[in-house]
């Protein structure tokens, strides 16, 4: 087992780094979604489909 880890340490480190980055991106998207922040960052006022997504009740 230690030989496998020793031979593949670079791959393991890179995969861990990428998994951490991906997790941080997903966590940020979830937090932004709960806050109601737009994913594009420019708001819905100029979006042509805003009336379809944000119907007035």
PAPADREN-305689 format. One record per atom (N, C-alpha, C, O): residue in one letter; x, y, z; residue number from 0. Coordinates in Angstrom, 3 decimals, padded with zeros to 6 digits, always signed. Example, Ala and Ser with C-alpha at 12.3 -4.5 7.8 and 13.67 -1.06 7.14 Angstrom:
// PAPADREN-305689
PT  res         x         y         z    n
PT    A  +013.190  -005.690  +007.800    0
PT    A  +012.300  -004.500  +007.800    0
PT    A  +013.200  -003.300  +007.800    0
PT    A  +014.236  -003.319  +008.465    0
PT    S  +012.850  -002.250  +007.080    1
PT    S  +013.670  -001.060  +007.140    1
PT    S  +012.900  +000.030  +007.870    1
PT    S  +013.409  +001.138  +008.039    1
END
This chain:
// PAPADREN-305689
PT  res         x         y         z    n
PT    X  +000.824  -001.192  +000.000    0
PT    X  +000.000  +000.000  +000.000    0
PT    X  +000.866  +001.253  +000.000    0
PT    X  +000.588  +002.196  -000.741    0
PT    X  +001.898  +001.273  +000.812    1
PT    X  +002.789  +002.429  +000.850    1
PT    X  +003.548  +002.594  -000.460    1
PT    X  +003.850  +003.715  -000.870    1
PT    X  +003.856  +001.481  -001.116    2
PT    X  +004.540  +001.568  -002.404    2
PT    X  +003.634  +002.229  -003.446    2
PT    X  +004.089  +003.040  -004.252    2
PT    X  +002.363  +001.875  -003.420    3
PT    X  +001.401  +002.480  -004.345    3
PT    X  +001.301  +003.982  -004.108    3
PT    X  +001.317  +004.766  -005.056    3
PT    X  +001.199  +004.377  -002.854    4
PT    X  +001.111  +005.803  -002.517    4
PT    X  +002.389  +006.523  -002.929    4
PT    X  +002.334  +007.627  -003.470    4
PT    X  +003.522  +005.910  -002.679    5
PT    X  +004.795  +006.518  -003.050    5
PT    X  +004.948  +006.716  -004.548    5
PT    X  +005.492  +007.726  -004.994    5
PT    X  +004.471  +005.756  -005.321    6
PT    X  +004.577  +005.850  -006.775    6
PT    X  +003.597  +006.862  -007.368    6
PT    X  +003.853  +007.426  -008.432    6
PT    X  +002.490  +007.090  -006.690    7
PT    X  +001.426  +007.929  -007.245    7
PT    X  +001.149  +009.178  -006.411    7
PT    X  +000.052  +009.731  -006.488    7
PT    X  +002.105  +009.628  -005.626    8
PT    X  +001.881  +010.765  -004.737    8
PT    X  +001.523  +012.034  -005.511    8
PT    X  +000.672  +012.804  -005.064    8
PT    X  +002.146  +012.260  -006.643    9
PT    X  +001.847  +013.465  -007.426    9
PT    X  +000.407  +013.441  -007.929    9
PT    X  -000.289  +014.455  -007.874    9
PT    X  -000.034  +012.299  -008.413   10
PT    X  -001.411  +012.166  -008.889   10
PT    X  -002.397  +012.350  -007.748   10
PT    X  -003.431  +012.995  -007.922   10
PT    X  -002.095  +011.797  -006.595   11
PT    X  -002.970  +011.917  -005.431   11
PT    X  -003.075  +013.369  -004.985   11
PT    X  -004.165  +013.839  -004.656   11
PT    X  -001.964  +014.078  -004.970   12
PT    X  -001.962  +015.485  -004.559   12
PT    X  -002.753  +016.336  -005.547   12
PT    X  -003.550  +017.179  -005.135   12
PT    X  -002.544  +016.128  -006.837   13
PT    X  -003.266  +016.902  -007.854   13
PT    X  -004.764  +016.618  -007.775   13
PT    X  -005.567  +017.547  -007.857   13
PT    X  -005.153  +015.361  -007.618   14
PT    X  -006.573  +015.013  -007.504   14
PT    X  -007.191  +015.631  -006.254   14
PT    X  -008.325  +016.108  -006.297   14
PT    X  -006.466  +015.627  -005.154   15
PT    X  -006.955  +016.265  -003.931   15
PT    X  -007.132  +017.758  -004.103   15
PT    X  -008.120  +018.329  -003.642   15
PT    X  -006.179  +018.390  -004.763   16
PT    X  -006.255  +019.828  -005.024   16
PT    X  -007.464  +020.157  -005.895   16
PT    X  -008.216  +021.084  -005.594   16
PT    X  -007.648  +019.399  -006.974   17
PT    X  -008.785  +019.633  -007.871   17
PT    X  -010.118  +019.357  -007.177   17
PT    X  -011.095  +020.068  -007.413   17
PT    X  -010.167  +018.341  -006.332   18
PT    X  -011.393  +018.050  -005.587   18
PT    X  -011.709  +019.185  -004.618   18
PT    X  -012.874  +019.542  -004.443   18
PT    X  -010.686  +019.753  -003.991   19
PT    X  -010.891  +020.886  -003.093   19
PT    X  -011.399  +022.111  -003.823   19
PT    X  -012.308  +022.790  -003.344   19
PT    X  -010.822  +022.399  -004.979   20
PT    X  -011.267  +023.538  -005.792   20
PT    X  -012.719  +023.337  -006.231   20
PT    X  -013.530  +024.259  -006.142   20
PT    X  -013.043  +022.135  -006.702   21
PT    X  -014.404  +021.841  -007.143   21
PT    X  -015.394  +021.964  -005.988   21
PT    X  -016.484  +022.510  -006.158   21
PT    X  -015.021  +021.463  -004.828   22
PT    X  -015.880  +021.580  -003.650   22
PT    X  -016.111  +023.021  -003.246   22
PT    X  -017.222  +023.390  -002.867   22
PT    X  -015.065  +023.845  -003.323   23
PT    X  -015.197  +025.262  -002.981   23
PT    X  -016.114  +025.982  -003.965   23
PT    X  -016.908  +026.832  -003.563   23
PT    X  -016.013  +025.653  -005.235   24
PT    X  -016.872  +026.275  -006.249   24
PT    X  -018.331  +025.889  -006.019   24
PT    X  -019.218  +026.741  -006.080   24
PT    X  -018.578  +024.622  -005.758   25
PT    X  -019.948  +024.165  -005.521   25
PT    X  -020.509  +024.791  -004.253   25
PT    X  -021.666  +025.209  -004.232   25
PT    X  -019.704  +024.861  -003.195   26
PT    X  -020.157  +025.481  -001.947   26
PT    X  -020.503  +026.945  -002.164   26
PT    X  -021.506  +027.430  -001.641   26
PT    X  -019.687  +027.649  -002.926   27
PT    X  -019.957  +029.065  -003.205   27
PT    X  -021.242  +029.237  -004.012   27
PT    X  -022.005  +030.174  -003.776   27
PT    X  -021.482  +028.338  -004.959   28
PT    X  -022.711  +028.403  -005.749   28
PT    X  -023.940  +028.164  -004.877   28
PT    X  -024.961  +028.827  -005.054   28
PT    X  -023.851  +027.226  -003.939   29
PT    X  -024.969  +026.945  -003.036   29
PT    X  -025.234  +028.141  -002.138   29
PT    X  -026.388  +028.525  -001.945   29
PT    X  -024.184  +028.736  -001.588   30
PT    X  -024.332  +029.908  -000.723   30
PT    X  -024.942  +031.063  -001.501   30
PT    X  -025.856  +031.724  -001.009   30
PT    X  -024.451  +031.314  -002.703   31
PT    X  -024.995  +032.394  -003.527   31
PT    X  -026.460  +032.133  -003.870   31
PT    X  -027.274  +033.056  -003.882   31
PT    X  -026.786  +030.897  -004.144   32
PT    X  -028.177  +030.555  -004.484   32
PT    X  -029.100  +030.817  -003.301   32
PT    X  -030.207  +031.326  -003.480   32
PT    X  -028.654  +030.473  -002.088   33
PT    X  -029.464  +030.713  -000.899   33
PT    X  -029.642  +032.202  -000.636   33
PT    X  -030.679  +032.619  -000.118   33
PT    X  -028.651  +033.001  -000.983   34
PT    X  -028.729  +034.451  -000.803   34
PT    X  -029.528  +035.126  -001.906   34
PT    X  -029.908  +036.289  -001.769   34
PT    X  -029.784  +034.423  -002.986   35
PT    X  -030.522  +034.987  -004.107   35
PT    X  -029.656  +035.779  -005.055   35
PT    X  -030.161  +036.606  -005.815   35
PT    X  -028.354  +035.539  -005.024   36
PT    X  -027.419  +036.247  -005.894   36
PT    X  -027.464  +035.618  -007.284   36
PT    X  -027.519  +034.395  -007.413   36
PT    X  -027.441  +036.438  -008.301   37
PT    X  -027.459  +035.959  -009.677   37
PT    X  -026.152  +035.240  -009.997   37
PT    X  -025.083  +035.645  -009.540   37
PT    X  -026.247  +034.181  -010.779   38
PT    X  -025.044  +033.423  -011.127   38
PT    X  -024.152  +034.163  -012.107   38
PT    X  -022.945  +033.926  -012.149   38
PT    X  -024.741  +035.071  -012.908   39
PT    X  -023.927  +035.799  -013.877   39
PT    X  -023.346  +037.073  -013.266   39
PT    X  -022.399  +037.641  -013.809   39
PT    X  -023.896  +037.519  -012.160   40
PT    X  -023.343  +038.671  -011.466   40
PT    X  -023.857  +040.017  -011.927   40
PT    X  -023.481  +041.041  -011.355   40
PT    X  -024.711  +040.051  -012.950   41
PT    X  -025.170  +041.346  -013.446   41
PT    X  -026.653  +041.576  -013.203   41
PT    X  -027.205  +042.558  -013.699   41
PT    X  -027.301  +040.715  -012.469   42
PT    X  -028.703  +040.915  -012.138   42
PT    X  -029.644  +040.469  -013.242   42
PT    X  -029.214  +040.058  -014.320   42
PT    X  -030.937  +040.557  -012.955   43
PT    X  -031.938  +040.072  -013.904   43
PT    X  -032.628  +041.193  -014.665   43
PT    X  -033.444  +040.915  -015.544   43
PT    X  -032.332  +042.427  -014.363   44
PT    X  -033.060  +043.528  -014.987   44
PT    X  -032.829  +043.608  -016.493   44
PT    X  -033.722  +044.037  -017.224   44
PT    X  -031.671  +043.213  -016.965   45
PT    X  -031.386  +043.291  -018.396   45
PT    X  -031.575  +041.960  -019.119   45
PT    X  -031.353  +041.872  -020.327   45
PT    X  -031.979  +040.943  -018.398   46
PT    X  -032.161  +039.618  -018.992   46
PT    X  -033.495  +039.557  -019.727   46
PT    X  -034.519  +039.986  -019.196   46
PT    X  -033.485  +039.031  -020.935   47
PT    X  -034.715  +038.944  -021.722   47
PT    X  -035.669  +037.888  -021.184   47
PT    X  -036.871  +037.961  -021.441   47
PT    X  -035.170  +036.924  -020.455   48
PT    X  -036.016  +035.863  -019.917   48
PT    X  -036.392  +036.088  -018.455   48
PT    X  -036.937  +035.182  -017.825   48
PT    X  -036.121  +037.253  -017.903   49
PT    X  -036.380  +037.483  -016.483   49
PT    X  -037.857  +037.360  -016.148   49
PT    X  -038.203  +036.918  -015.052   49
PT    X  -038.734  +037.741  -017.065   50
PT    X  -040.168  +037.634  -016.787   50
PT    X  -040.616  +036.179  -016.709   50
PT    X  -041.584  +035.872  -016.013   50
PT    X  -039.943  +035.293  -017.400   51
PT    X  -040.297  +033.879  -017.360   51
PT    X  -039.837  +033.226  -016.064   51
PT    X  -040.494  +032.310  -015.570   51
PT    X  -038.734  +033.675  -015.516   52
PT    X  -038.185  +033.075  -014.307   52
PT    X  -038.707  +033.726  -013.036   52
PT    X  -038.830  +033.058  -012.009   52
PT    X  -039.011  +034.992  -013.086   53
PT    X  -039.432  +035.737  -011.900   53
PT    X  -040.833  +036.293  -012.121   53
PT    X  -041.017  +037.497  -012.302   53
PT    X  -041.806  +035.410  -012.104   54
PT    X  -043.181  +035.837  -012.317   54
PT    X  -043.717  +036.497  -011.058   54
PT    X  -043.478  +036.021  -009.948   54
PT    X  -044.434  +037.582  -011.230   55
PT    X  -045.027  +038.283  -010.093   55
PT    X  -046.244  +037.506  -009.633   55
PT    X  -047.066  +037.068  -010.438   55
PT    X  -046.342  +037.342  -008.325   56
PT    X  -047.451  +036.559  -007.755   56
PT    X  -048.523  +037.462  -007.213   56
PT    X  -049.532  +036.983  -006.696   56
END
